[in-house]
Amino acid sequence: MRVEIIVLAFYFIAMIGMGLYWQKKAKKSEDYLLGGRSMGPFVTALTLQTTAMSGYMFMGGPSLAYAIGWFALFYAVGDAGGGIVNIAVMGKRMRRLSQLLDCISPIEYLEKRYNNSKFVKTIAAIICIFGLSGYILAQFLAAGKTIALLFDFPFAPSLIIGVGVILFYTFVGGYFAVAWTDVIQGIIMVTAVIGVLVLSIKKIGGLTALNLKLAAIDPTYLSVWGKDLQYHGAWGVIASAILIYLIGYVGLPHVLVKHMAMESPKAAKTTLIYATIWNQLFIFSPYILGICGIILLPNILDPEMVIPELAFMMFPGVIAAVVLTAIMSAIMSTVAALLLLTGTVLSIDLYKRWLKPNATDKQVVIMSRLMIFAVGIVGITIAVIQPPGVFKLVIFAFGVMACAFMPSYFCAIWWKKANATGACASMVCGGGTNFVMTAMGMGDSAFFAGTIISILAMIVGSQFGQKTTPEIKELLEKASGKNAKISPKLESANCKSLVTESKAVSNHMLNQEYLKSRGFYLSC
């Protein structure tokens, strides 16, 4: 049996074992969907960043760099700062507010923040499911292509094997399994990509030699305007390339849910440090490897396979197989998060909110698992026909969700005057602009335009409709950390879950010190 098959099989078995191990802790809905809000800084940092990276970083990113040269690093510049911006701006306040509002789903969070608006919930849920579907499909394609290369299998069986493993450990272990497998996957990803990069640069003769060889092939590979100067003077395209990842993560529900699962708001600061270190070690490498591929793999048929091919070129079989598990790690970490959030949205925001409001906690967990399984099967069925490539699907899904949700999530904690009317207008106008421009072939500037329209729609829309209630404003003060107390009339709506949690650990007494350690300074 080929050594590559043995290595990947061992890796898959380990991931399945992680799911089985965490199954016993994933009984309640908050445990299954948010890990009991108990994730420490290191786990939060790696699960957040690996979820954000996806198979795009090992396939779509290198493919883009292979096609247009150093221009592709504009995406890397934004991406390197994206996790930092996301945690610094959203982490602490979103963690506090989500528990004060007693939310499990990031869509439920928007609904409750914007005065329990059914319109906000409905629009957000539709856009979220639409965006997640495109994202999931892209990751399924990446999983199938990677395993097909490694096993020399047809695409369809490769797809079923890869996605089947992810489905199993997500279905069984929930958020605990997803988060802790992300930790392992994050370590594998950064170690593998740095190893391939160092050997590739060495083989070429260094960065100077790389640039000299690129110039000999086509000097425009070195241009900030891209190969053949195709983006000459297109400042909107450059702005989109940087901003899509620099600020785009603030609008991705499957990334933002990681803030809600932190053990306390105080964990955000240390999480930021870990995430920053991991980002700088990892993010630039795949793009540079794509550029190395221009020199080392001039006749490659599929540029999305640059990193796998370089791995086989630089390493013997067993180590190359480990590198390929890094690609699967990037794919699996994102797919698991996307499937889990899709199950959360369908079970919490559809099933419990509209179909069965009195559903028990056990029924919610069962429905979440069923939805995860159903989405996985549908995704596999569609992916078998191999629609457009990973890069196009990720940019499309990312752009629509980020433009739709970014102002709504940002303003939810930073602007008290933001209301349901503004949120609805922002989601529809921002997401719609990105969708229409991409469909019309103007995708290069779609994110920049969609972001501007979305922000303007939030500002203008919030001048109309029902204003933010005093109760929500008071909670926002609490989430900011400025106000030490919340009025008694909020007790029944917002302190109930905290009282229950505190009783569980303090012999059925409301322990002020325990709540304080978790980031809450309440007078309930």
Backbone torsions as a table, in degrees:
resi	resn	phi	psi	omega
1	MET	NA	137.2	179.9
2	ARG	-60.9	142.1	-177.5
3	VAL	-63.3	-32.2	180.0
4	GLU	-61.9	-38.3	180.0
5	ILE	-66.3	-41.5	-179.7
6	ILE	-63.3	-44.7	-178.2
7	VAL	-62.9	-48.1	-177.9
8	LEU	-68.1	-36.8	177.5
9	ALA	-62.7	-42.4	177.2
10	PHE	-61.4	-41.8	179.0
11	TYR	-62.2	-45.6	179.4
12	PHE	-62.2	-41.4	178.8
13	ILE	-62.8	-39.9	178.3
14	ALA	-62.2	-41.3	179.1
15	MET	-66.2	-39.6	176.9
16	ILE	-63.6	-41.4	177.8
17	GLY	-61.3	-37.3	176.9
18	MET	-62.2	-41.5	178.3
19	GLY	-61.9	-43.8	179.7
20	LEU	-66.1	-37.7	-179.7
21	TYR	-62.2	-42.8	-175.6
22	TRP	-86.2	-2.5	-177.8
23	GLN	-58.5	-39.8	-175.6
24	LYS	-66.1	-21.5	-179.7
25	LYS	-93.4	-7.3	-174.5
26	ALA	-103.2	57.7	-176.9
27	LYS	-95.1	-48.2	-179.7
28	LYS	-83.7	159.4	-176.9
29	SER	-62.6	-40.4	180.0
30	GLU	-67.7	-32.8	176.6
31	ASP	-71.0	-45.7	-175.8
32	TYR	-69.2	-37.1	-173.6
33	LEU	-98.8	-21.4	-178.7
34	LEU	-133.2	9.9	-179.9
35	GLY	63.0	28.3	179.9
36	GLY	65.1	20.2	-175.3
37	ARG	49.0	48.5	-173.5
38	SER	-126.1	13.3	-175.4
39	MET	-78.1	128.0	178.9
40	GLY	-76.3	175.1	-175.4
41	PRO	-60.2	-45.0	-177.1
42	PHE	-65.2	-45.5	179.1
43	VAL	-64.2	-44.2	179.9
44	THR	-60.9	-44.4	-178.9
45	ALA	-60.6	-46.6	-176.7
46	LEU	-74.4	-37.9	178.3
47	THR	-69.0	-34.4	178.3
48	LEU	-67.1	-47.0	-175.6
49	GLN	-74.8	-39.2	178.4
50	THR	-67.9	-35.8	175.9
51	THR	-62.3	-41.7	-177.8
52	ALA	-69.3	-31.9	-172.6
53	MET	-73.5	-53.4	177.0
54	SER	65.0	179.8	178.4
55	GLY	-64.9	-16.1	177.9
56	TYR	-56.9	-39.2	-175.4
57	MET	-67.7	-27.0	179.4
58	PHE	-97.8	-12.9	-175.7
59	MET	-127.7	-60.2	-178.2
60	GLY	-65.5	-45.5	-179.0
61	GLY	-62.1	-52.9	177.0
62	PRO	-59.8	-36.9	178.5
63	SER	-62.7	-41.3	178.3
64	LEU	-63.9	-46.2	179.7
65	ALA	-63.7	-37.2	177.8
66	TYR	-61.5	-33.4	-175.9
67	ALA	-84.0	-37.2	-170.7
68	ILE	-123.6	0.5	175.2
69	GLY	80.5	-148.8	-171.9
70	TRP	-65.7	-17.0	176.2
71	PHE	-54.8	-31.5	-177.0
72	ALA	-60.7	-21.9	-178.6
73	LEU	-69.8	-11.7	171.6
74	PHE	-59.9	-37.1	176.4
75	TYR	-64.9	-39.8	-179.3
76	ALA	-66.5	-38.7	179.6
77	VAL	-59.2	-46.7	178.2
78	GLY	-65.2	-41.7	-177.1
79	ASP	-66.1	-36.8	-179.2
80	ALA	-62.0	-30.8	179.1
81	GLY	-97.2	-9.1	-174.3
82	GLY	-62.9	-45.5	179.3
83	GLY	-65.6	-35.6	178.9
84	ILE	-64.0	-47.2	179.2
85	VAL	-61.8	-44.9	-176.9
86	ASN	-59.2	-51.1	-177.6
87	ILE	-69.0	-43.3	-176.9
88	ALA	-65.2	-39.2	-175.4
89	VAL	-84.5	-39.4	-170.5
90	MET	-106.0	-31.3	-166.2
91	GLY	-50.8	-65.5	-172.6
92	LYS	-65.0	-47.1	-175.5
93	ARG	-70.1	-39.0	179.8
94	MET	-67.8	-37.0	177.0
95	ARG	-60.3	-45.6	-179.9
96	ARG	-65.2	-51.3	-174.2
97	LEU	-65.7	-36.4	-178.6
98	SER	-63.3	-35.3	178.5
99	GLN	-81.3	-33.7	175.0
100	LEU	-62.1	-35.1	177.6
101	LEU	-85.7	-3.8	179.6
102	ASP	57.8	56.3	-176.5
103	CYS	-111.6	143.9	173.1
104	ILE	-108.5	-37.7	-178.1
105	SER	-98.9	142.3	176.3
106	PRO	-66.5	-20.2	175.0
107	ILE	-78.7	-40.9	174.2
108	GLU	-60.2	-36.1	177.7
109	TYR	-59.7	-45.3	177.9
110	LEU	-64.2	-43.6	-179.8
111	GLU	-57.4	-50.2	-176.4
112	LYS	-71.0	-35.7	178.0
113	ARG	-64.9	-39.1	-178.4
114	TYR	-95.4	56.9	171.0
115	ASN	57.7	38.4	178.7
116	ASN	54.6	41.8	-176.7
117	SER	-77.8	122.0	176.5
118	LYS	-67.5	-32.3	-180.0
119	PHE	-66.3	-42.8	177.9
120	VAL	-60.0	-47.6	-178.2
121	LYS	-62.0	-44.7	-177.4
122	THR	-64.6	-48.9	-179.5
123	ILE	-64.1	-44.2	-178.8
124	ALA	-63.1	-42.4	-178.6
125	ALA	-64.2	-41.4	-179.6
126	ILE	-64.1	-47.8	-179.9
127	ILE	-64.6	-40.0	-178.1
128	CYS	-63.4	-48.0	-179.9
129	ILE	-63.9	-39.8	178.5
130	PHE	-62.4	-49.2	-178.7
131	GLY	-66.3	-43.0	179.6
132	LEU	-63.3	-34.3	-179.9
133	SER	-61.9	-45.9	177.6
134	GLY	-63.8	-40.6	-179.7
135	TYR	-65.2	-46.0	179.9
136	ILE	-60.8	-43.7	-179.5
137	LEU	-59.8	-42.2	179.1
138	ALA	-61.7	-42.0	-179.2
139	GLN	-70.4	-35.2	175.7
140	PHE	-61.4	-43.4	178.6
141	LEU	-60.9	-43.4	-179.8
142	ALA	-63.5	-41.3	179.1
143	ALA	-62.8	-45.8	-180.0
144	GLY	-62.8	-42.9	-179.1
145	LYS	-66.0	-39.4	-178.3
146	THR	-65.6	-48.0	-178.6
147	ILE	-68.8	-34.5	177.6
148	ALA	-60.5	-39.4	178.2
149	LEU	-67.7	-44.8	-175.3
150	LEU	-69.1	-47.0	-175.4
151	PHE	-89.7	-12.1	-172.5
152	ASP	58.8	39.6	178.5
153	PHE	-97.5	162.6	168.3
154	PRO	-62.5	158.7	-174.8
155	PHE	-61.3	-45.9	-173.7
156	ALA	-60.5	-49.9	177.0
157	PRO	-61.9	-35.5	178.5
158	SER	-62.6	-43.2	178.7
159	LEU	-61.0	-46.6	-177.3
160	ILE	-64.8	-41.1	179.2
161	ILE	-63.0	-52.2	-177.3
162	GLY	-61.7	-49.3	-177.7
163	VAL	-70.9	-32.4	179.5
164	GLY	-60.5	-41.1	178.6
165	VAL	-64.1	-45.3	-179.8
166	ILE	-62.7	-45.0	179.0
167	LEU	-56.9	-42.5	-175.1
168	PHE	-64.0	-53.9	-174.1
169	TYR	-72.1	-26.6	174.7
170	THR	-72.1	-45.8	179.2
171	PHE	-57.6	-43.6	-174.0
172	VAL	-81.8	-49.8	-169.4
173	GLY	-97.7	-12.8	178.1
174	GLY	62.5	-147.7	-173.4
175	TYR	-62.6	-38.7	179.2
176	PHE	-56.7	-48.6	-179.1
177	ALA	-65.5	-41.3	-179.7
178	VAL	-62.4	-46.9	-176.7
179	ALA	-65.6	-46.2	-175.3
180	TRP	-75.6	-31.0	171.5
181	THR	-67.6	-32.8	176.2
182	ASP	-61.6	-36.9	178.8
183	VAL	-60.7	-49.2	178.2
184	ILE	-61.9	-44.9	-177.9
185	GLN	-65.3	-37.0	179.3
186	GLY	-64.0	-39.4	178.6
187	ILE	-67.4	-42.6	178.5
188	ILE	-62.8	-43.3	-176.4
189	MET	-60.4	-50.6	-174.8
190	VAL	-70.2	-36.8	179.4
191	THR	-66.1	-44.9	-176.3
192	ALA	-67.5	-45.4	-174.6
193	VAL	-68.9	-35.2	177.3
194	ILE	-67.2	-40.1	178.6
195	GLY	-61.2	-46.5	178.9
196	VAL	-64.5	-39.8	-178.6
197	LEU	-64.1	-46.1	-178.3
198	VAL	-60.3	-45.6	-178.1
199	LEU	-71.1	-33.5	179.0
200	SER	-68.1	-44.5	178.1
201	ILE	-63.5	-40.0	178.9
202	LYS	-63.2	-41.7	-178.8
203	LYS	-65.0	-35.8	179.8
204	ILE	-74.4	-30.6	179.7
205	GLY	113.3	13.8	179.8
206	GLY	107.8	171.6	-177.8
207	LEU	-66.9	-37.1	178.5
208	THR	-62.4	-45.0	178.0
209	ALA	-62.9	-36.7	177.4
210	LEU	-59.2	-47.5	-179.1
211	ASN	-67.0	-37.8	178.4
212	LEU	-64.8	-40.6	179.5
213	LYS	-70.5	-35.9	175.5
214	LEU	-63.5	-43.9	-179.6
215	ALA	-62.7	-33.9	178.9
216	ALA	-68.2	-32.2	178.4
217	ILE	-78.6	-51.7	-179.6
218	ASP	-164.1	109.9	-177.1
219	PRO	-57.7	-23.7	-177.2
220	THR	-72.1	-13.0	172.4
221	TYR	-59.3	-27.2	-177.3
222	LEU	-88.3	-7.9	-173.8
223	SER	-77.2	146.8	174.4
224	VAL	-70.8	-9.2	179.6
225	TRP	-96.9	2.3	177.8
226	GLY	88.6	166.3	-179.6
227	LYS	-57.7	138.4	-177.1
228	ASP	61.9	17.4	179.5
229	LEU	53.2	35.6	-173.8
230	GLN	-65.5	-20.3	179.2
231	TYR	-111.7	25.9	-177.3
232	HIS	-58.8	122.7	179.0
233	GLY	74.4	2.0	-177.2
234	ALA	-87.9	74.2	-177.5
235	TRP	-65.7	-29.4	177.0
236	GLY	-64.6	-35.8	177.9
237	VAL	-67.3	-42.5	178.6
238	ILE	-64.0	-42.9	178.2
239	ALA	-60.3	-42.9	178.4
240	SER	-63.6	-41.4	-178.4
241	ALA	-61.1	-39.6	-179.7
242	ILE	-78.8	-47.6	-172.5
243	LEU	-71.0	-29.8	-173.6
244	ILE	-57.0	-36.1	177.9
245	TYR	-102.2	-24.4	-179.9
246	LEU	-65.0	-43.8	-179.6
247	ILE	-116.9	-9.9	-173.9
248	GLY	-63.9	-31.6	-177.9
249	TYR	-62.8	-23.2	178.2
250	VAL	-64.3	-17.8	-179.3
251	GLY	-107.1	10.8	-177.9
252	LEU	-103.4	111.0	-177.2
253	PRO	-58.6	-36.6	-177.3
254	HIS	-72.5	-15.2	173.8
255	VAL	-92.1	-43.7	-176.9
256	LEU	-64.8	-27.7	-179.8
257	VAL	-62.3	-20.9	178.2
258	LYS	-65.1	-33.2	176.8
259	HIS	-64.0	-38.8	-177.7
260	MET	-66.3	-22.3	-175.8
261	ALA	-94.9	-2.5	178.5
262	MET	-61.7	150.1	-177.4
263	GLU	-66.2	-28.3	176.2
264	SER	-165.0	160.6	176.7
265	PRO	-58.6	-30.7	-178.8
266	LYS	-64.9	-21.8	-178.9
267	ALA	-68.6	-17.2	-176.0
268	ALA	-60.6	-37.7	-176.2
269	LYS	-63.7	-48.8	180.0
270	THR	-69.9	-35.4	176.3
271	THR	-57.6	-41.4	179.5
272	LEU	-59.8	-40.6	-179.7
273	ILE	-65.0	-49.4	179.5
274	TYR	-60.8	-43.9	-177.7
275	ALA	-64.9	-38.5	179.8
276	THR	-63.2	-45.4	179.4
277	ILE	-61.8	-47.9	-177.7
278	TRP	-62.4	-43.2	-179.1
279	ASN	-58.4	-48.0	-175.4
280	GLN	-68.6	-30.2	177.8
281	LEU	-73.1	-31.6	-169.4
282	PHE	-101.7	-47.7	-157.6
283	ILE	-65.3	-38.2	-177.0
284	PHE	-73.9	-26.2	-171.2
285	SER	-60.6	-47.3	-178.1
286	PRO	-60.8	-37.3	179.1
287	TYR	-66.4	-42.7	179.4
288	ILE	-65.6	-34.9	176.4
289	LEU	-64.9	-34.8	175.3
290	GLY	-61.7	-38.6	177.5
291	ILE	-70.2	-38.7	175.9
292	CYS	-60.5	-34.0	-179.5
293	GLY	-62.0	-28.0	177.3
294	ILE	-59.5	-37.3	-179.1
295	ILE	-85.0	-46.9	-171.4
296	LEU	-84.4	-25.3	-177.0
297	LEU	-130.7	62.6	-173.9
298	PRO	-66.5	-20.8	-175.0
299	ASN	-112.6	17.9	-178.6
300	ILE	-63.0	137.1	-176.2
301	LEU	-79.9	-35.9	-179.1
302	ASP	-123.0	104.1	-178.4
303	PRO	-60.5	-20.3	177.7
304	GLU	-69.2	-11.3	179.5
305	MET	-101.0	18.2	-178.5
306	VAL	-57.8	-51.8	-176.2
307	ILE	-65.3	-45.5	175.5
308	PRO	-57.5	-42.1	-179.5
309	GLU	-66.6	-39.8	177.0
310	LEU	-65.6	-35.6	178.4
311	ALA	-61.4	-44.7	179.1
312	PHE	-68.0	-30.4	179.4
313	MET	-72.6	-37.1	-172.2
314	MET	-91.6	-26.4	-172.3
315	PHE	-123.8	154.9	169.9
316	PRO	-68.1	169.7	-170.5
317	GLY	-50.4	-50.2	-173.8
318	VAL	-66.9	-39.6	179.8
319	ILE	-72.9	-37.6	175.8
320	ALA	-60.4	-37.8	178.4
321	ALA	-65.1	-38.0	177.0
322	VAL	-63.6	-40.1	177.3
323	VAL	-61.7	-40.5	179.0
324	LEU	-66.5	-28.2	174.3
325	THR	-66.5	-24.7	176.0
326	ALA	-65.5	-39.4	177.3
327	ILE	-64.5	-44.2	177.1
328	MET	-63.4	-33.7	178.3
329	SER	-61.8	-45.2	179.6
330	ALA	-62.3	-41.8	-179.8
331	ILE	-68.3	-47.9	-174.8
332	MET	-65.0	-38.8	-179.1
333	SER	-62.7	-39.6	-179.5
334	THR	-75.8	-43.7	179.8
335	VAL	-59.4	-44.5	-179.4
336	ALA	-59.9	-44.6	179.1
337	ALA	-64.6	-41.0	-179.7
338	LEU	-66.5	-43.6	178.7
339	LEU	-64.0	-42.6	-179.0
340	LEU	-64.0	-42.6	179.5
341	LEU	-68.2	-38.5	177.0
342	THR	-60.4	-42.8	175.5
343	GLY	-62.4	-37.5	178.4
344	THR	-64.0	-48.1	-178.5
345	VAL	-62.8	-44.5	-178.0
346	LEU	-70.0	-34.2	-178.1
347	SER	-84.2	-41.6	-177.6
348	ILE	-86.0	-47.8	-171.8
349	ASP	-89.6	-14.2	175.7
350	LEU	-113.1	-62.1	-174.8
351	TYR	-62.2	-57.1	-175.7
352	LYS	-74.8	-33.9	-176.4
353	ARG	-75.3	-39.5	-172.1
354	TRP	-114.9	-39.4	-171.8
355	LEU	-89.7	-40.1	-179.0
356	LYS	-145.0	79.2	-176.7
357	PRO	-58.4	-27.0	-178.2
358	ASN	-95.4	20.3	-179.8
359	ALA	-60.2	138.5	178.2
360	THR	-75.8	166.3	179.6
361	ASP	-60.4	-39.8	179.7
362	LYS	-64.3	-40.6	179.2
363	GLN	-64.9	-36.4	178.0
364	VAL	-63.8	-43.3	179.0
365	VAL	-63.7	-44.1	178.8
366	ILE	-60.9	-44.8	179.9
367	MET	-64.2	-38.7	177.5
368	SER	-59.6	-45.5	179.9
369	ARG	-64.0	-42.6	179.3
370	LEU	-62.9	-40.0	-179.6
371	MET	-67.8	-39.0	177.4
372	ILE	-60.5	-45.4	179.7
373	PHE	-63.9	-44.7	-178.3
374	ALA	-63.4	-44.6	179.6
375	VAL	-62.7	-39.2	178.6
376	GLY	-62.4	-44.1	-179.7
377	ILE	-65.3	-44.6	179.1
378	VAL	-63.0	-42.6	-179.8
379	GLY	-61.9	-42.5	178.0
380	ILE	-61.6	-43.4	-178.6
381	THR	-59.5	-43.3	-179.7
382	ILE	-72.5	-40.9	-175.6
383	ALA	-65.8	-25.4	-179.0
384	VAL	-58.8	-30.1	-179.3
385	ILE	-81.1	-3.3	176.0
386	GLN	53.1	71.2	173.7
387	PRO	-68.2	-169.6	-173.3
388	PRO	-50.3	161.8	-172.8
389	GLY	-62.0	168.8	-175.2
390	VAL	-59.0	-45.8	-175.6
391	PHE	-59.3	-49.4	-177.5
392	LYS	-63.2	-42.1	-178.8
393	LEU	-67.1	-42.1	-179.3
394	VAL	-65.9	-47.0	-179.8
395	ILE	-61.5	-40.0	-179.9
396	PHE	-64.9	-53.3	-178.4
397	ALA	-64.4	-43.2	179.0
398	PHE	-59.1	-48.6	-176.3
399	GLY	-62.5	-44.6	-178.7
400	VAL	-63.6	-48.2	-178.4
401	MET	-67.1	-43.4	-178.1
402	ALA	-63.7	-45.8	179.7
403	CYS	-65.4	-35.0	-179.2
404	ALA	-72.5	-42.6	-168.5
405	PHE	-101.4	-20.9	-171.8
406	MET	-52.9	-55.6	-179.9
407	PRO	-63.5	-34.6	-177.8
408	SER	-65.5	-43.3	178.8
409	TYR	-73.9	-40.3	-180.0
410	PHE	-64.5	-49.9	-177.7
411	CYS	-70.6	-20.9	178.9
412	ALA	-58.5	-30.5	-178.9
413	ILE	-114.1	-15.8	-173.7
414	TRP	-111.4	-9.3	-178.9
415	TRP	-137.7	106.9	-176.5
416	LYS	-63.9	-28.1	-176.7
417	LYS	-79.3	-11.2	178.0
418	ALA	-62.1	130.0	-177.5
419	ASN	-129.1	-176.9	-175.8
420	ALA	-63.0	-38.4	179.6
421	THR	-62.0	-45.5	178.3
422	GLY	-63.9	-41.2	-179.9
423	ALA	-63.5	-45.0	179.5
424	CYS	-63.2	-45.2	-180.0
425	ALA	-62.4	-41.4	-178.9
426	SER	-64.4	-45.5	-178.3
427	MET	-64.4	-45.7	-177.5
428	VAL	-68.8	-48.5	-176.2
429	CYS	-70.8	-44.5	-179.0
430	GLY	-66.7	-52.7	178.9
431	GLY	-63.5	-39.7	179.3
432	GLY	-64.4	-40.6	178.3
433	THR	-61.4	-46.6	179.4
434	ASN	-63.0	-42.7	-179.3
435	PHE	-62.0	-49.0	-176.4
436	VAL	-65.4	-45.0	-179.0
437	MET	-64.4	-39.0	178.2
438	THR	-65.9	-43.1	179.5
439	ALA	-63.7	-29.2	-179.3
440	MET	-88.8	6.5	177.6
441	GLY	84.5	15.3	179.1
442	MET	-109.3	35.0	-174.9
443	GLY	-62.3	-26.5	-177.5
444	ASP	-62.5	-29.8	-179.7
445	SER	-110.2	4.2	-172.5
446	ALA	-64.1	-38.7	-177.1
447	PHE	-68.4	-44.0	-179.3
448	PHE	-61.3	-47.8	-179.6
449	ALA	-65.9	-43.3	-179.3
450	GLY	-62.9	-37.5	178.9
451	THR	-65.0	-46.7	-180.0
452	ILE	-61.4	-46.6	-179.9
453	ILE	-62.9	-40.9	-178.8
454	SER	-63.7	-43.0	179.2
455	ILE	-65.1	-45.9	179.5
456	LEU	-61.3	-40.9	-180.0
457	ALA	-64.0	-38.2	177.3
458	MET	-64.0	-44.8	-178.1
459	ILE	-65.1	-48.7	-178.0
460	VAL	-68.6	-46.8	-177.3
461	GLY	-61.5	-32.6	-177.8
462	SER	-72.8	-5.9	174.8
463	GLN	-81.9	-8.1	-177.4
464	PHE	-123.1	165.9	176.5
465	GLY	79.1	-172.6	-177.8
466	GLN	-66.7	132.7	180.0
467	LYS	-76.6	162.8	176.3
468	THR	-61.5	130.9	-175.6
469	THR	-70.3	155.8	177.6
470	PRO	-58.8	-34.7	-179.9
471	GLU	-63.9	-43.4	179.1
472	ILE	-66.6	-40.2	178.2
473	LYS	-60.7	-37.1	179.9
474	GLU	-67.3	-39.7	177.1
475	LEU	-65.6	-36.3	177.6
476	LEU	-64.6	-37.0	175.1
477	GLU	-61.6	-42.2	178.8
478	LYS	-64.8	-42.7	-179.0
479	ALA	-63.7	-29.3	179.7
480	SER	-75.9	-15.3	-179.7
481	GLY	85.4	4.1	-176.9
482	LYS	-86.3	-28.3	-173.8
483	ASN	-108.7	127.9	-175.4
484	ALA	-86.2	-13.4	-175.0
485	LYS	-134.3	155.3	173.5
486	ILE	-124.3	139.8	-173.7
487	SER	-62.4	152.8	-177.1
488	PRO	-58.7	-30.5	-175.7
489	LYS	-68.7	-11.7	175.8
490	LEU	-89.8	-3.0	-171.6
491	GLU	-57.5	-52.4	-174.1
492	SER	-65.9	-34.2	-175.4
493	ALA	-83.5	-34.4	-168.6
494	ASN	-122.7	-10.3	-179.1
495	CYS	-103.1	-11.9	-174.2
496	LYS	-56.6	-48.4	-177.3
497	SER	-66.8	-33.7	179.8
498	LEU	-70.7	-39.4	178.1
499	VAL	-61.6	-44.4	179.5
500	THR	-60.4	-44.9	-178.4
501	GLU	-64.7	-43.4	-178.0
502	SER	-66.0	-37.8	178.5
503	LYS	-59.7	-36.2	-176.9
504	ALA	-64.8	-24.3	-176.2
505	VAL	-115.3	0.9	-176.4
506	SER	-135.7	39.3	174.4
507	ASN	55.4	46.5	174.8
508	HIS	62.3	33.3	175.6
509	MET	-127.1	143.9	177.7
510	LEU	-74.4	101.6	-173.7
511	ASN	-91.2	105.5	-177.9
512	GLN	-60.2	-36.6	-178.6
513	GLU	-67.7	-36.5	178.5
514	TYR	-65.1	-46.5	178.9
515	LEU	-60.5	-39.3	-179.9
516	LYS	-63.2	-38.8	179.7
517	SER	-66.8	-24.5	179.0
518	ARG	-91.0	6.1	175.3
519	GLY	96.2	11.9	-177.9
520	PHE	-116.0	134.1	-179.5
521	TYR	-123.8	71.1	-170.4
522	LEU	-100.7	151.8	169.0
523	SER	-120.8	83.7	-172.1
524	CYS	-89.8	NA	NA
